Amino acid sequence: MLKKDNFEHRNKTNQDLINRLYFMKQINIKWHNAVSNVGRIMNPRLFIIVLCVLLLTSFAYGQTIKSKTAPEFSLKDINGNKVTLKENYGEGPVYISFWATWCKPCREELKIIQELYKKYEECGFKVLAVNTEGPKASGKIKSFVKSNGWTFNILIDNDGEVFRRKYKGFAVPYTVMTDPEGNIIFSTVGFKPGDEKHVEELILDHISPTTCAINETETEE
Amino acid sequence: MKKYIAIFTGGLICLLFVAEYCPAQDDYWSVSAANWMQYWYFEDSTSNHDAREDSLDNRFIVDFNLGDFYTGMWMRLLQLNRPDESSEKITQRYFGWRQDGFNIHVGNFYQVFDKGLTLNTFLDDAVYYDNNLDGVRASGLFDKYEFDVLSARGIEATNGERDYVFRGARGAVRPVEHTAIGVSYVRFKRNDFMNFNRSLNSNITGINSRFMIGPIDLYGEYAVRRGAKPDPFSEGNGDGTYLSGSLVFEKISIFSEYKNIINLVYPNPQNRFNAPPPVSHSGRSLTDLAAVKGERGYQAGALLSPTYDLNFDFSYSEAFSRNAPVDYYLAEKYGGVRWSITSDLVINYNWDRIDYTIEDEIENYFDVYYYLRYDLTLSLAAYTRRFIPEGGEDYHENYLTLGFGLANKFQLSLGGSTSNRDTNPQQDPKKLAFAELTVRFPNHELVIFNGGERGGLICSSGICQTRPTFQGTRIVLFSRF
């Protein structure tokens, strides 16, 4: 009797499971069909033509993404302290750079930015260099930062949620610069030598002349 | 058909209109988006016939924020000119709420618990690796403590379905200055294919600690895996250790890492949801390269900076397989120098030798940047790679690239590579040349590549993939709205 009950119970459980799986599969098929209909009729060439026409229109009228607020984040720095983006606002522009230890252009960029940081730190210029490598660089990162002489804040994006999701990063170096209120004033992928001149102009535009004597003296020079 | 084109085109026009002409936010809400499109027209080197085909990969991300609430999705259109491999789908969608370090997130996400011994999910485009989770997560990051609690599903690599179930939590406190202590736990559940009514559970528990004072920084993590055997040939129980330490002084920094794991990674070595850092300069690990279930290894290195403009970088690493039918060995010696000779001239040189049971590899890399003007640069990159397969003939590859860049406007690169291989001219031709133009607009970046790009082993995050040689045209357009 006990065996029979067990058998019936197991049979019923199996049937329930099969029904549930079948139901989920049906939902999945319907969803897949609905989504794939768009792609089925969009062959690659047609898709490119449509996208290019739209983007060319966008190039013609587009401007730098101004008046957009940089997405807020909280991360830990290399010493394990919590750092938020908004606590860096108020005094001067904030330079957010996403980087990796293996990335040579990132190293060149941050070397150059270190010079600007030294020059304008007292004027409220802030640099947040966000490492995007997760745990794989954890053993080396502190030594790497010190040997390059970087004195600004180094943050760790352990799972890539800030770089990938909040800032929609695809490649490093990826830079976003904000004004003292947090509005994006500059963003670029792949820092190139010479970009620092543009960055310096932006720093000078957004630091307060009353709090920063260097502004006038440096400009005169 | 026309209906769908109209819907799609209309949607894009609306989005671009909103992005370009409307403020896209006020004090309370904002919309942002990014699109990455890659189009290839190429010679299919993987097939034996001389076929040319085109493919498209488009990824679109959009986010909407309203006060402390947010929502967004990732869409991907992949057209490989092989219907069975093409797809159009919403790859990720999510919504959540965040305030003062506290966050509740529903939908797709990535999560790493500490150094990854108990849970390590991430996206790495270099090796096309994406093991995102889909579920619910609550997390908090505060000055003295932090935590993450999650319940989610993970993708089973062979069928692409979310068959794996994860329940997990982690927490860390800083009870006194200079010290942090943390614990983590993950319950990993999968179906037993031998018995439909049964599921297999693995419980992974980890403990970690960090100590920092002055120039010293020490970290240690230990994890234990207990659970059912996934199959008669596997072990359900295992453990792992990861240690790291660094000593940082003014002119010299020393770092070291150690790992020792056995049967810790799940569900299998090459498609896994947990792993310690790779502990090698090039990001290679035996767990992935040889698909072994256990390995022991270390890395030690030093970084010297006698002056601000001169940096030296050395490291040495070794790894040995554990309990594998064949003993595998991986060692890497690396040395590099970066020297800013003048404010206009910067050079980089590095040498890297990898000794692996199956094939050794030696790389010599040199590059130089010269500023013609503050915004005008000339660059040259040259490197060689020599491969020494076990029991086979050596072969080598030489690369040279010349670059000319006008900052913030464009970059032109001309380059080529040669190889002494003549086994398969289609998959690995002796000579390849290319031209690449990058044009930068305020919110867009356009890259046009034409020519040949040599394939080979690409490694990142402890994962390696072999890429075929590419010959053809590639257009990449990255836009932010």
Interface residues (C-beta under 8 A of the other chain):
Chain A: R10 T13 N14 L17 H32 V35 S36 N37 V38 G39 R40 I41 M42 N43 P44 R45 L46 F47 I48 V50 L51 C52 L54 L55 T57 S58 F59 Y61 G62 Q63 T64 I65 S67 K68 T69 P71 E72 S74 L75 K76 N79 G80 N81 K82 T84 W102 K104 R107 E108 K111 E133 G134 P135 K136 A137 S138 G139 K140 K142 S143 F144 K146 S147 N148 G149 N158 D159 G160 E161 R164 R165 K166 K168 F170 A171 S187 T188 V189 G190 K192 P193 G194 D195 K197 H198
Chain B: M1 Y4 I5 I7 F8 T9 L12 I13 L16 A19 E20 Y21 P23 A24 Q25 S30 S32 A33 A34 N35 W36 M37 Y39 D54 S55 L56 N58 I61 D63 N65 G72 L77 Q79 N81 S86 S87 E88 K89 I90 Y94 R98 G101 F109 Y110 Q111 V112 D114 K115 G116 N120 T121 F122 L123 D125 L141 F142 D143 E146 R174 A180 F196 N197 R210 M212 D217 Y219 S244 G245 S246 V248 F249 I252 S253 I254 F255 S256 E257 P276 P277 P278 V279 G283 Q299 G301 A302 L303 L304 S305 Y308 N311 D313 S315 R338 S340 V346 N348 D367 Y369 Y371 R373 Y374 D375 L376 T377 G405 L406 A407 N408 Q411 T438 R440 F441 P442 N443 H444 E445 S461 G462 I475 L477 F478 S479 R480 F481
